[in-house]
Amino acid sequence: MAHPLPVGTRVRHYGQQWPAARRGTATVREVKGPLHDGSYEYRVTATVDFSRQPGSDNPETRETWWSSLATIPAGAAS
């Protein structure tokens, strides 16, 4: 998959393999890179509970950084 992903892209983390994750569990807010190894860093707003699908009881309000090595666009196969 091509990186960098644009700001606003719906994404999921490679560790989220459950089917609901395919719709995305975070949104890209900022991109940094390329880094020395060619990867990028994405500042995302992600779900509060990483292990559950987004919803009113699990909003995407947690800000964190994900490596492009672990970030998959929503709907893409792993």
ChimeraX attribute file (.defattr): number of C-alpha atoms within 10 A of each C-alpha:
attribute: neighborCount
match mode: 1-to-1
recipient: residues
	/A:1	11
	/A:2	7
	/A:3	16
	/A:4	15
	/A:5	19
	/A:6	13
	/A:7	14
	/A:8	12
	/A:9	16
	/A:10	22
	/A:11	24
	/A:12	29
	/A:13	23
	/A:14	16
	/A:15	13
	/A:16	20
	/A:17	13
	/A:18	10
	/A:19	10
	/A:20	15
	/A:21	21
	/A:22	21
	/A:23	16
	/A:24	23
	/A:25	29
	/A:26	29
	/A:27	23
	/A:28	25
	/A:29	17
	/A:30	15
	/A:31	20
	/A:32	14
	/A:33	14
	/A:34	13
	/A:35	9
	/A:36	7
	/A:37	7
	/A:38	10
	/A:39	15
	/A:40	19
	/A:41	20
	/A:42	24
	/A:43	18
	/A:44	26
	/A:45	21
	/A:46	26
	/A:47	22
	/A:48	17
	/A:49	15
	/A:50	17
	/A:51	14
	/A:52	15
	/A:53	22
	/A:54	20
	/A:55	10
	/A:56	7
	/A:57	11
	/A:58	16
	/A:59	16
	/A:60	20
	/A:61	13
	/A:62	13
	/A:63	16
	/A:64	13
	/A:65	16
	/A:66	19
	/A:67	15
	/A:68	23
	/A:69	13
	/A:70	14
	/A:71	23
	/A:72	25
	/A:73	24
	/A:74	19
	/A:75	15
	/A:76	12
	/A:77	10
	/A:78	15
